[in-house]
Amino acid sequence: MSLKQLNSNFSKLPKSFSSEIEGKWVAVMDGKIISYDENFVKLFEEISKKGLSKKVLFHKVPREEILIF
């Protein structure tokens, strides 16, 4: 995945997240969250089994109480 594609995926992430995914790892493809888990290894294995690991951006969603503006 090129840097341009990574930046595009990241820039399409919502600016605020539902409390359901706060503090969890998310897998983002084409600007959409396709899966999430508290455990990065489990999430990566799930995405790898689908053959998508090179097309996905992984991101840890911060908890609201630790966001710094």
Sequence and secondary structure as in RCSB ss.txt:
>XXXX:A:sequence
MSLKQLNSNFSKLPKSFSSEIEGKWVAVMDGKIISYDENFVKLFEEISKKGLSKKVLFHKVPREEILIF
>XXXX:A:secstr
  HHHHHHHHHTS SS  TTTTTSEEEEETTEEEEEES HHHHHHHHHHTT TTT EEEE   GGG   
